[in-house]
Each structure stands twice: as C-alpha cells, then as structure tokens.
C-alpha cells in the first residue's frame, strides 16, 4: 500500500488501518475474547496493515495492553500506533478532561501499557467543556517535543473547537464520525482541514455492518436484537441505505470482491480522507478488509458510489 502522511508531521502510514475497540474493549462489547483480540492485531500487521487505532476507553487501557503484547514481536518502525485519551475516572465517576496535566499523564500511562517509547499519533478523544483547546493541544506539543508522541490529533471536535485547538498550527489530524451515510463533515470541516493541511480519519466507516453488503431490504431483526431499536436498521432509513448498497453491488461483482471491499476502496480513493480504520472482532475478518487495498475504482465507479449514497 502506498504510504500517506499524517498532517504536517513526519508520520507516514499505509492508509488502510484497523480500529481496535473490539480488542480488549470489554466495557463496550459483550463476550469479547482477548485471544481473538491478539490474533486480530497480529493478523492485521501480517497482512500489511500498519495503523492500529486504539484508546484508553477501549477497555480502560486493556486494548492498549493487548496491542503492546503483540507489537513486541514486530519491528517498532513498521507499526503506527494511534491512541486517544480524555476519559478521567480518578474521581470515581467518568468525566471528560482535557487539562494539560491530565493529558500528559495519559500519554505517559499509555506508553507503559503499550510497552513502547513513543506513540505515533495521540488524539484528545473528546473535548471537555472547560479547557481552552489550544492549551490542551499545547500539552501534547510538549509531549511531542519530548519525543513521546510524533503527531497530534483531535477527535469528536466541532469545526469551531478544531479552529481553537489549531490556533498555534500544531494539529495534524482529526478523527470524527463520517461514512457514506453520514457526511455532515464535508460541508464545513473538510474545507478548513484542507486549507490547514490537516488529515482526516473517519470512524464508523462501515456503520456497524450496514455498508458491508451482508444485509438486504428483506433483512429483519428480532425484537430482542438491539438493531431492531436502531433507526438506521429500521424503516425508511434502512430501506434507503439498502437501495444504495444494491446500486453498488454490480461494481463489486465486476471487481470480483464483496461490497465491503468496494466501500473501503471508496474511502481509500476519497481525496478528503487520509486513512480508514474498520474494526474486526476476529482474525478471519482481516483478509477481507486487507483485500480492499487491492481494489482500484475507476473514476466512474467512484462517482457512482458517491452519488448512490448522496441521493439517499
């Protein structure tokens, strides 16, 4: 895979990464196997995926620990670690905290769990309500100057918060919710990021499986299934998404791949996106994800996918 550069930093990575909230994220998903989590990370790295996107909140540090165990078997310069922090449990309750002292401690603690000397990208996971964002980013700049991180990111920030955070030009990358069916960031945020040479990495690119092709308009969900109460999986919203998925199935057939690979290929070809980080629960899902890097969409195919979802 051709490398991409993260903002104005010196960090370069293959653009197809792995989201690891299902690796040790016991507080987010039931019945996770830590053995499966380790195997997912190992399979990803062996397949050529470099970028591992984790966070303290994925298992309150457990995801970082599992990743640290696996990457010990790989050359460190072949792994790009993106980590995040903002959730503070020190009071006994969870609060969002962007205070400089907290962020610096978060970096130091993450380094210990990952068993590494540096983290390639460190994000403020969520903005808090009180800390000036430029001060929060300034703390990460101090950690970069100390060699503990290599690039600075912000996540779940609005355009206004991003502008405040980037007051001194230190922000390299933004990670926000974005997908083919959730494209709000295109209108305001993307033009700003382009002007400032800031990268963008979307999370939830496959919309909990909605964009993988495994569902059809006839799919139904038992009343005990959480999807039966999720508006994306019911009613008109679900029908529209499935219509768009059906419209791009011929592209997948033409390339002899699944819808999953075509959708990921669209993200990889999107000039507004720097990398994409689909998640996986087991190692068996990794080959399908990795194969997306081999799909080369024509301009017409790219536009057809774009319009199929834009029309919905």
C-alpha positions in Angstrom: 0.0 0.0 0.0 1.2 3.5 -0.9 2.0 5.5 2.2 0.2 8.6 3.3 1.5 11.4 5.5 -0.3 12.5 8.7 -0.8 16.2 8.5 2.3 18.3 8.8 4.1 15.6 10.9 6.7 13.1 9.8 4.4 10.2 10.4 3.7 8.1 7.3 1.4 5.0 7.2 -0.4 2.7 4.9 -3.8 4.2 4.6 -5.8 1.1 5.4 -5.7 0.7 9.2 -7.5 -1.2 12.0 -9.9 0.2 14.6 -9.3 -1.8 17.8 -12.3 -1.1 20.1 -13.1 -4.8 19.8 -9.6 -5.6 21.0 -10.0 -5.6 24.8 -12.9 -3.3 24.8 -14.9 -5.3 27.4 -16.7 -2.2 28.5 -18.0 -1.6 25.0 -18.8 -5.0 23.7 -20.1 -8.2 25.5 -18.3 -11.5 25.3 -15.0 -10.4 23.8 -12.2 -12.9 23.6 -8.8 -11.5 24.4 -7.2 -14.3 22.5 -9.2 -13.3 19.5 -8.2 -9.7 20.0 -4.5 -10.6 20.0 -5.0 -12.6 16.9 -6.8 -9.8 15.1 -3.9 -7.4 15.7 -1.3 -10.0 14.7 -3.2 -10.9 11.5 -3.6 -7.2 10.6 0.1 -6.5 10.9 1.0 -9.6 9.0 -1.4 -8.6 6.2 0.4 -5.2 5.7 -2.0 -3.1 7.8 0.2 -0.7 9.9 -2.1 1.7 11.6 -3.6 0.5 14.8 -6.2 2.9 16.3 -6.8 2.4 20.0 -7.8 4.4 23.0 -7.7 4.3 26.8 -11.5 4.0 26.8 -11.3 0.7 24.9 -11.4 -1.5 28.0 -9.9 1.3 30.2 -6.5 0.5 29.0 -6.9 -3.1 28.1 -6.8 -2.6 24.4 -3.5 -0.8 24.7 -2.1 -3.6 26.8 -3.1 -6.3 24.3 -1.7 -4.3 21.4 1.5 -3.8 23.4 1.9 -7.6 23.8 1.5 -8.2 20.1 3.7 -5.4 18.7 6.6 -6.6 20.8 7.0 -9.3 18.1 7.2 -6.8 15.2 9.8 -4.1 14.3 8.5 -1.0 16.0 9.0 1.2 13.0 6.6 -1.0 11.0 3.7 -0.3 13.4 1.9 3.1 13.5 0.0 3.4 16.8 -2.8 6.0 17.2 -4.0 6.4 20.7 -6.6 8.6 22.4 -7.5 9.9 25.9 -9.9 12.2 27.6 -11.9 10.0 29.9 -11.0 10.6 33.5 -12.1 8.1 36.2 -9.9 9.4 39.0 -12.9 10.9 41.0 -14.8 7.6 40.9 -17.1 8.9 38.1 -16.3 9.4 34.4 -15.6 12.9 33.3 -14.1 14.3 30.1 -10.8 16.0 30.9 -8.5 18.0 28.5 -6.4 19.6 31.2 -2.7 19.7 30.2 -1.6 17.8 33.3 -4.2 15.0 32.7 -3.2 14.7 29.0 0.5 14.5 29.8 -0.1 11.8 32.4 -2.4 10.0 29.9 0.4 9.8 27.4 2.9 8.5 30.0 0.4 5.9 31.2 -0.4 4.8 27.6 3.3 4.4 26.9 3.6 2.0 29.8 0.6 -0.1 28.8 1.8 -0.2 25.2 5.4 -1.0 26.3 6.8 1.4 23.8 9.0 4.5 23.9 6.7 6.6 21.7 3.2 6.9 20.2 2.9 7.9 16.6 -0.4 9.8 16.9 -2.1 10.9 20.1 -5.6 12.3 20.0 -7.7 14.2 22.5 -10.5 11.7 22.4 -13.4 14.1 23.2 -13.4 17.8 24.0 -14.3 18.8 27.6 -16.4 21.8 28.5 -13.8 24.0 30.2 -10.2 23.6 28.9 -9.2 26.0 26.2 -8.5 23.7 23.3 -5.2 25.4 22.3 -3.9 24.8 25.8 -4.9 21.1 25.6 -3.1 20.8 22.3 -0.1 22.7 23.7 0.3 20.0 26.3 0.5 17.4 23.5 3.0 19.7 21.7 5.2 19.5 24.9 5.0 15.7 24.7 5.9 15.8 21.0 8.9 18.0 21.9 9.9 15.4 24.5 9.8 12.6 21.8 6.9 10.8 23.4 4.4 11.3 20.6 5.0 12.1 16.9 1.7 13.7 15.7 -1.1 15.5 17.4 -4.8 14.7 16.8 -8.2 15.7 18.0 -11.4 13.6 17.9 -15.1 14.4 18.0 -14.3 18.1 17.8 -16.7 20.6 16.0 -15.3 23.0 13.4 -15.2 25.8 16.0 -13.4 23.6 18.5 -10.9 22.4 15.9 -10.1 26.0 15.0 -9.4 26.8 18.6 -7.3 23.7 19.0 -5.3 24.6 16.0 -4.6 28.2 17.0 -0.9 27.6 17.0 -0.9 25.2 14.0 0.0 22.1 16.0 -2.9 19.8 15.0 -2.0 17.2 12.4 -5.2 15.1 12.2 -8.9 15.0 13.1 -10.8 11.7 13.7 -14.6 12.2 13.6 -17.7 10.2 12.7 -18.0 10.0 8.9 -19.4 7.5 6.5 -21.1 7.2 3.2 -24.4 7.7 5.0 -23.2 10.3 7.5 -21.4 13.0 5.5 -22.0 16.2 7.6 -18.3 16.9 7.8 -18.0 17.5 4.1 -19.8 20.9 4.3 -17.7 22.9 6.8 -14.9 20.8 8.4 -13.3 19.4 5.2 -12.6 22.8 3.6 -10.9 24.0 6.8 -8.8 20.9 7.1 -7.7 21.2 3.5 -6.6 24.8 4.0 -4.7 23.9 7.1 -3.1 20.7 5.8 -4.7 18.7 8.5 -5.5 15.0 7.8 -8.9 13.4 8.4 -9.6 9.8 9.6 -13.2 8.7 9.8 -14.5 6.3 12.4 -17.6 4.0 12.0 -16.9 3.7 8.2 -18.9 0.5 7.9 -21.8 1.7 10.1 -22.0 -1.4 12.3 -22.1 -3.6 9.2 -24.8 -1.7 7.3 -22.3 -1.0 4.5 -20.7 -4.4 4.2 -23.4 -5.9 1.9 -24.5 -8.6 4.4 -27.9 -7.1 4.8 -30.7 -6.6 2.2 -34.0 -4.8 2.2 -35.6 -8.0 3.4 -33.4 -8.3 6.5 -35.3 -8.3 9.8 -34.2 -8.2 13.4 -35.7 -9.9 16.4 -37.2 -7.6 19.0 -34.5 -8.6 21.4 -31.8 -7.6 18.9 -30.6 -4.0 19.7 -30.7 -3.3 15.9 -34.5 -3.6 16.0 -34.5 -0.4 18.0 -31.8 1.4 16.0 -33.3 3.8 13.5 -30.5 3.1 11.0 -31.6 -0.6 10.8 -35.4 0.1 10.6 -37.9 1.9 8.4 -37.2 4.3 5.7 -33.6 4.9 6.7 -32.7 1.2 6.4 -34.6 1.0 3.1 -32.7 3.9 1.6 -29.3 2.6 2.7 -30.1 -0.9 1.3 -31.1 0.7 -2.0 -27.7 2.5 -2.2 -25.9 -0.8 -1.3 -27.8 -2.6 -4.1 -26.8 0.1 -6.6 -23.1 -0.6 -6.0 -23.3 -4.5 -5.9 -22.6 -4.6 -9.7 -19.3 -2.8 -9.0 -18.3 -5.4 -6.5 -19.3 -8.2 -9.0 -17.2 -6.5 -11.7 -14.1 -6.5 -9.4 -14.9 -10.0 -8.1 -15.0 -8.7 -4.5 -17.7 -8.1 -1.9 -19.5 -4.8 -1.1 -17.3 -4.4 1.9 -14.1 -4.1 -0.2 -15.8 -1.7 -2.6 -16.9 0.6 0.2 -13.5 0.6 1.8 -11.9 1.2 -1.6 -14.2 4.3 -2.0 -12.8 5.7 1.3 -9.3 4.9 0.3 -9.8 6.8 -3.0 -11.5 9.8 -1.4 -9.1 12.8 -1.5 -10.6 14.3 1.7 -9.7 11.2 3.7 -6.2 10.2 4.8 -6.8 6.7 6.2 -9.7 4.5 7.1 -9.9 2.2 10.2 -12.5 -0.5 10.0 -12.8 -2.8 13.0 -12.7 -6.5 13.3 -13.7 -9.0 16.1 -11.8 -12.0 14.8 -8.8 -12.7 12.6 -10.9 -14.3 10.0 -12.3 -10.9 9.0 -8.8 -9.4 8.3 -8.2 -10.9 4.9 -11.4 -9.4 3.6 -10.5 -6.0 5.0 -7.0 -6.2 3.7 -8.2 -7.1 0.2 -9.8 -3.6 -0.1 -6.3 -2.2 -0.7 -6.2 -4.1 -4.0 -9.4 -2.7 -5.4 -8.8 0.2 -7.9 -12.1 2.0 -8.6 -12.4 3.9 -11.9 -13.5 7.5 -11.8 -16.9 6.5 -13.0 -17.2 3.8 -10.3 -16.1 6.2 -7.6 -18.7 8.8 -8.7 -21.5 6.1 -9.0 -20.8 5.1 -5.4 -20.7 8.7 -4.3 -24.0 9.5 -6.0 -25.8 6.4 -4.9 -25.4 7.4 -1.3 -25.7 11.2 -1.8 -29.0 10.6 -3.5 -30.3 8.8 -0.4 
